[in-house]
Amino acid sequence: MFSKSQEIIETLEGIGWFRSVESIKKKEITGKLLESTNLTNFLYNLTICSFDTECIVENGDYVSIVKYLAENSSGKFNPTEITDEIDFENTNTAKIKFKHNEREYFITVQNQDDWFQPEVLDLVNQAVLDSGSEEQFMTLPIQDQCANLVFVPAETYEMAKKLFFFDE
């Protein structure tokens, strides 16, 4: 066990890190945190969800990611009518659209080979913020090509960055 695990968990509690995490997920995360062997391992155990960012190869891939984010938002992101149109041949763009709280969200992004485009995560976060929630999906520093995400208010994330010296 990383010697400061319990102390860091208490600090995270103090800044509201777990406020938006469902109790079952919180128990799972804190269990992993207590088993951490170093600070880097500890930080990655905070991840609420993750996915390989080299994952966009056909229609439906962005739909799957948007649904996955919804599943990990503690009920704060409930998109409907999710669609994507990925064109690698003509325009080399992807169009992603969904509704959240009866409002339509839409973005067109340039394909970068088969990489997930972070502007889509920005759109999801905007939808969450527009519905009155403070939480956002924030990325922990890149590890390989995975997006390791937490779902906390931006202010809480920034406080944790300062306390635990991690950067994006």
N, C-alpha and C positions, 0 to 999 in steps of 0.2 A: 504494500500500500504506500502511495505517495504520502510522506509524513504530514503534509499540511492539508490533506483532503477534507477532513471534517471542518477545519478552520475556514477553508475556502467555500465549502458548501454553506456554512453559516453566513459568510460575507455575501454570497449570492442571494441567499434568503433575504438578507437585510436590504439589498438594493432592488428587490422585487423580481428577481430572475425567474422564479418558478410560479409567479402569480397566474400566468396564462396556461400553464401546463396541467393537463388533466392528471388527477391523483395517481392513476395507474402508471402513466408515462413518467411522472415525477419519481415514483418509487423505483421504476426501472433505471432511470437516469442516475439517481443518487446511488443506487447499488453499484452501477458501473463506475461512478466517480470514486467511490470508496475503494474500488479494486485498482484504480489507476496507479501506475508505477512512476510517472513523472508528470510535470506540468503540461507538456505537449499532449500526452495521452489523456490527461485530465480534461483539457479543453475540448478535444475531439469527442469525448464522452458526453459533452453537453448537447451534441447534435440531436435535434428532434426528428430530422429526416435528411436523407442524402440521396444523390443520384449521380450516375456517370454523365458528365456533360457532353461527351462525344456520343450522342444518342439520337440525333435527328436524321433519319434515313427515309422516312415515308410519312404520308398523311396519317394522322392519328397520334404521332409521337408527342406533339405539344399538348394534345388533348389529354393523353395519359399523365403527363407531368402536372398539368393544371389540376386534374382530379386528385393526384397524389398530394399536392400541396393542400387542397381542400381537406383531405383526410387527416392532415397533420396540423390543422389550424385551430383545434379545439372548438370547432363549430363557428368560427368567426369569418370564414370564407366559404360561401356556399354557391359556387357558380352553377349556372344551368346553361343549356343550349351552347355547349362548348364545341367549337369547330376549329379546324385548321386546314389550310390549303398550302401545301408545300410544292414549289415549282423549282426543280433543280435545272431544268432544261432551257426554259425561255427567259423568265425574269430573274431567276435565282433568288427568289424571295419566299418568305413564309408569311401567311396571313393568319392571325390568331384572333378569335372572337369568342366572347362569352358574356352572359348576363350575370350580374350580382346585385341583389336587392332591387330587381326590376330595371336596373340601369345597364346599358350595353357598353362593353369595353372592347376596343379593337386596336390592333397594331399590325403593321407590316414591317418585317425585319429582313435584312439581307442575310442570306445563307452564308455561312462561313464553313464550307465543307459540310461536315455532319455535326457541328457543334451547336449546343443549346445557346441561344442568344439571351444575355442577361436583361435586355429590355423587356422581355416577357415577364421576368420576375418583378421588374419595376412596375409593370402594369397590374400584376396581381396585388402587389403592395399598395398601389394607388386605390384599387377597389376596396381593399380592407380598410384603409384609412378613410375613404369616402363614406364607409358605413359606420364611422364613429369609433372604430377600434384603434388603440394606440399601437398594437403589435404589428410587426412586420417580419417577413422572412429576411433574415440577415445571414450573410455568409461568413463562416469562420475562414481563416486563411486557407488558401488553396493547398490541398494535399493531393498530389498527383493530378488527376483530371476530374475529381469528384467535387460536387457542390455539397458541402456540409453545412446545413442550415439550422438556425435556431429561430424561434418565433417569440420575440420579445419586443418591447418598445425600444425605439432607436436610442432614447436617452439611457435606458438600462444597459443596452449593448455598449454604448460609448463609455459608461462608467466601468463596465467590466474590462473593456480594452485597456483603460488606464490602470486599473488595479492589477491586471494580470499580464500586462505588456504584450498583448498580441495585436498584430496588425493585419490588415487585409492585403 
